[in-house]
Amino acid sequence: MKICLINNLYPPYSVGGAEMVMEKIAREKIGNGDQVTVITWKPWTGWGSWHPVKTVEDGVAVYRFWVPNIFSYKSLAKHNFVLKLIWHFIDIFNCFSARIIKKILEQEKSNEVQTHNLVGIGFFVPRVIQRLGIKHTHYLHDVQLVEPSGVLPWNHERESLLQKIYSWIMKWRMGKPDAVLSPSKFLAGFYKEGGFFVDSPYHIITSSHHHTILDNERQARNPTTFLFVGSLVEHKGIRVLMKAWDEVDKNAQVELRIVGDGVLKKEVEEWARKDERVEVYGRLGGKELEGVYKKSDILIFPSICIENHPTVIDEAHRFGLRVIASDTGGVGEMVREGDVLVRPEDVKRFGGEIEKLLNC
């Protein structure tokens, strides 16, 4: 079986859970004996960057090329509304990247193409796949087919005029995949209600049950070490966490570890300097991140946006951590015994749950 995975980003150019999911799928497919190709973006490195460069990484053939636009996808958040609007217009109607991807697919002769996040790599891709007669599955990660940033507030109820126009264009561009995959019932329902993929079957892909790494010493003691892993941006709730932590008894023997990077990193670091119980690690991966998980007791997930199936909660469960999480999107489908769901933005409740665990 030859399968091709297409996503706007792929390690080492990762910013979120979609890239981790892509990498996991690629490794699982390789383990099953399939031939795997990944097509993704790469940064500008000079004239000719749009020519795809092929590397083989852990048995996966990875094609990377720079997608022409007025600036890089990874720097999108740094620009104003007008420039973002221009950027997205180019992205939606970018046929240049589609030609490059078409040549790669013809060369690799894949039996199936699985598309993921296409913002930044072009929305002509589904049409190319259809014209080549290749089986097409689309994997849902977030709400970016309604809101191009992929971020909607947790209490979102109705689309703005621009979002309605964008949704209509996305329905047209995405076409009719042979199957639509979603890690949560919530996200599948979100798109069904929005009229997406009406002629395509939806499949809920439940996460594989992780083997929990048990630590007898940690299980026996009261939880004293709390952990946040994620982007240091407003919608991931880092400010909610900081306010909640300020409510915790200053004399409590407790630690907070913050792992991540983002536009609020300096603000977080300045706040942490005032509290010796807080340590900010920056972005970590691999063994370093595993080490922090193993030394922590409780994951705090204070997101204030619609979530699908946050990878970080799966990872916390894998390492035996309990979770205090915002009840948003598909998060409620992931909780286990001992986890706590909190109404998003409820600072007092987050702080109260931390205090409760300390006194249990």
KETOR-657874 format. One record per residue (C-alpha): x, y, z. Coordinates in steps of 0.2 Angstrom, whole numbers, padded with zeros to 4 digits, always signed. Layout:
# KETOR-657874
XYZ/...
This chain:
# KETOR-657874
+0000+0000+0000/+0007+0017-0005/-0001+0031+0005/+0003+0050+0004/+0000+0062+0019/-0002+0080+0015/-0001+0094+0029/+0005+0112+0029/+0018+0108+0042/+0028+0092+0047/+0042+0090+0060/+0054+0099+0063/+0043+0113+0058/+0029+0110+0071/+0018+0121+0080/+0004+0110+0086/-0004+0093+0088/-0008+0091+0070/+0010+0088+0066/+0012+0076+0080/-0003+0066+0073/+0004+0066+0056/+0021+0060+0062/+0012+0046+0072/+0001+0041+0057/+0017+0040+0046/+0026+0029+0059/+0011+0017+0061/+0009+0015+0042/+0028+0011+0040/+0026-0001+0054/+0012-0010+0045/+0023-0012+0030/+0016+0003+0019/+0026+0015+0009/+0023+0032+0015/+0026+0049+0007/+0023+0066+0016/+0021+0082+0006/+0023+0098+0016/+0030+0116+0017/+0047+0122+0020/+0054+0139+0023/+0061+0151+0010/+0080+0147+0008/+0083+0157-0008/+0079+0157-0026/+0071+0141-0032/+0064+0136-0015/+0048+0131-0023/+0057+0116-0031/+0052+0101-0020/+0067+0093-0010/+0065+0075-0006/+0073+0067+0010/+0070+0050+0018/+0066+0052+0037/+0064+0036+0047/+0058+0027+0032/+0046+0041+0026/+0049+0050+0010/+0046+0068+0014/+0044+0081+0000/+0046+0099+0006/+0044+0115-0005/+0041+0133-0002/+0023+0138-0006/+0023+0155-0015/+0014+0169-0005/+0017+0186+0002/+0024+0179+0018/+0027+0162+0027/+0012+0153+0034/+0022+0151+0051/+0022+0170+0052/+0004+0173+0048/-0001+0177+0066/+0011+0192+0066/+0003+0202+0052/-0013+0213+0052/-0030+0209+0046/-0028+0217+0029/-0012+0207+0025/-0020+0191+0032/-0035+0193+0020/-0023+0195+0005/-0013+0180+0011/-0028+0169+0013/-0035+0175-0004/-0019+0169-0013/-0019+0153-0002/-0036+0148-0008/-0033+0151-0026/-0015+0145-0027/-0014+0133-0041/+0005+0134-0042/+0007+0122-0026/-0006+0111-0034/+0004+0108-0049/+0019+0103-0039/+0009+0091-0028/+0002+0083-0044/+0019+0079-0051/+0024+0071-0034/+0008+0061-0034/+0011+0055-0052/+0029+0051-0048/+0025+0041-0032/+0010+0032-0038/+0001+0033-0021/-0015+0022-0019/-0022+0034-0006/-0020+0052-0001/-0024+0058+0016/-0025+0077+0018/-0024+0086+0034/-0022+0105+0037/-0021+0113+0020/-0020+0131+0025/-0004+0137+0018/-0001+0123+0006/-0017+0127-0005/-0035+0121-0008/-0033+0115-0026/-0026+0099-0019/-0042+0090-0017/-0047+0093-0035/-0030+0087-0040/-0032+0071-0031/-0050+0068-0038/-0043+0071-0056/-0030+0058-0053/-0043+0046-0048/-0034+0042-0031/-0043+0038-0015/-0045+0053-0004/-0048+0054+0014/-0048+0070+0024/-0043+0071+0042/-0051+0085+0053/-0040+0093+0066/-0049+0109+0070/-0062+0122+0064/-0051+0130+0050/-0063+0126+0036/-0075+0139+0045/-0062+0150+0052/-0045+0150+0043/-0035+0153+0059/-0042+0137+0066/-0047+0146+0082/-0065+0150+0088/-0070+0155+0105/-0077+0140+0116/-0094+0148+0117/-0095+0152+0098/-0113+0150+0091/-0114+0158+0074/-0103+0163+0060/-0099+0181+0054/-0103+0186+0036/-0084+0183+0032/-0084+0166+0040/-0100+0161+0030/-0092+0166+0014/-0076+0157+0018/-0086+0141+0023/-0095+0142+0006/-0078+0143-0003/-0071+0128+0008/-0086+0117+0004/-0083+0120-0014/-0064+0118-0013/-0064+0102-0002/-0075+0093-0014/-0081+0075-0010/-0068+0065-0001/-0070+0046+0000/-0070+0047+0019/-0069+0060+0032/-0059+0056+0048/-0062+0065+0065/-0054+0061+0082/-0070+0067+0091/-0088+0066+0089/-0089+0084+0093/-0079+0090+0078/-0088+0078+0066/-0105+0085+0072/-0098+0103+0070/-0095+0100+0051/-0110+0090+0048/-0121+0104+0055/-0112+0116+0045/-0116+0106+0029/-0098+0100+0025/-0095+0084+0016/-0113+0080+0014/-0109+0066+0001/-0094+0058+0011/-0095+0046+0026/-0088+0052+0042/-0078+0040+0053/-0073+0044+0071/-0055+0039+0074/-0053+0036+0093/-0036+0037+0100/-0027+0021+0103/-0027+0017+0122/-0010+0022+0128/+0000+0010+0140/+0000+0021+0155/+0017+0023+0163/+0014+0020+0181/+0025+0028+0195/+0022+0020+0211/+0030+0034+0221/+0020+0047+0212/+0004+0037+0214/+0006+0036+0233/+0009+0054+0236/-0002+0069+0236/-0001+0079+0220/+0011+0094+0221/+0017+0097+0204/+0006+0104+0190/+0010+0105+0172/+0005+0116+0157/+0011+0110+0140/+0005+0121+0124/+0007+0137+0115/+0009+0152+0125/-0005+0161+0116/-0021+0169+0123/-0033+0156+0116/-0024+0142+0125/-0029+0149+0141/-0011+0153+0148/-0018+0170+0156/-0032+0160+0164/-0019+0148+0172/-0008+0163+0178/-0023+0171+0186/-0029+0155+0194/-0012+0151+0200/-0011+0168+0209/-0026+0162+0219/-0017+0147+0226/-0010+0149+0244/+0007+0157+0243/+0013+0145+0257/+0008+0129+0248/+0022+0117+0244/+0018+0116+0226/+0026+0118+0209/+0020+0124+0191/+0030+0119+0176/+0026+0128+0160/+0032+0120+0143/+0029+0130+0127/+0032+0145+0116/+0022+0158+0109/+0019+0177+0108/+0015+0178+0127/+0031+0170+0132/+0039+0186+0138/+0024+0190+0148/+0024+0172+0156/+0042+0173+0160/+0040+0190+0169/+0025+0183+0179/+0035+0168+0183/+0050+0178+0190/+0038+0184+0204/+0034+0166+0210/+0049+0154+0214/+0036+0140+0213/+0035+0142+0194/+0047+0136+0181/+0046+0141+0162/+0055+0128+0151/+0051+0135+0133/+0048+0123+0119/+0053+0105+0123/+0051+0088+0113/+0057+0070+0114/+0065+0064+0129/+0066+0081+0137/+0047+0083+0137/+0045+0065+0143/+0056+0069+0158/+0045+0084+0163/+0029+0073+0161/+0037+0060+0172/+0041+0072+0186/+0023+0080+0186/+0007+0075+0194/-0007+0085+0186/-0009+0093+0169/-0019+0109+0168/-0027+0112+0151/-0036+0129+0152/-0040+0132+0134/-0053+0145+0130/-0056+0140+0111/-0065+0126+0103/-0054+0110+0104/-0055+0094+0095/-0045+0080+0103/-0030+0089+0111/-0014+0078+0109/-0007+0085+0126/-0021+0076+0136/-0018+0060+0128/+0001+0062+0132/-0003+0066+0150/-0014+0051+0152/+0000+0040+0144/+0011+0046+0158/-0001+0043+0171/-0006+0061+0175/-0023+0067+0180/-0030+0082+0171/-0039+0098+0175/-0046+0104+0158/-0058+0116+0151/-0074+0108+0145/-0073+0114+0127/-0076+0105+0111/-0071+0087+0111/-0062+0088+0128/-0076+0080+0137/-0074+0064+0127/-0057+0061+0133/-0058+0063+0152/-0055+0048+0163/-0058+0044+0182/-0049+0057+0192/-0050+0071+0179/-0059+0087+0181/-0069+0097+0169/-0070+0116+0172/-0080+0129+0162/-0068+0139+0151/-0062+0155+0158/-0068+0151+0176/-0052+0157+0185/-0059+0154+0202/-0064+0136+0198/-0047+0132+0191/-0039+0139+0206/-0051+0130+0218/-0048+0113+0209/-0029+0115+0212/-0032+0119+0230/-0043+0104+0232/-0030+0093+0225/-0017+0100+0237/-0028+0096+0252/-0034+0079+0247/
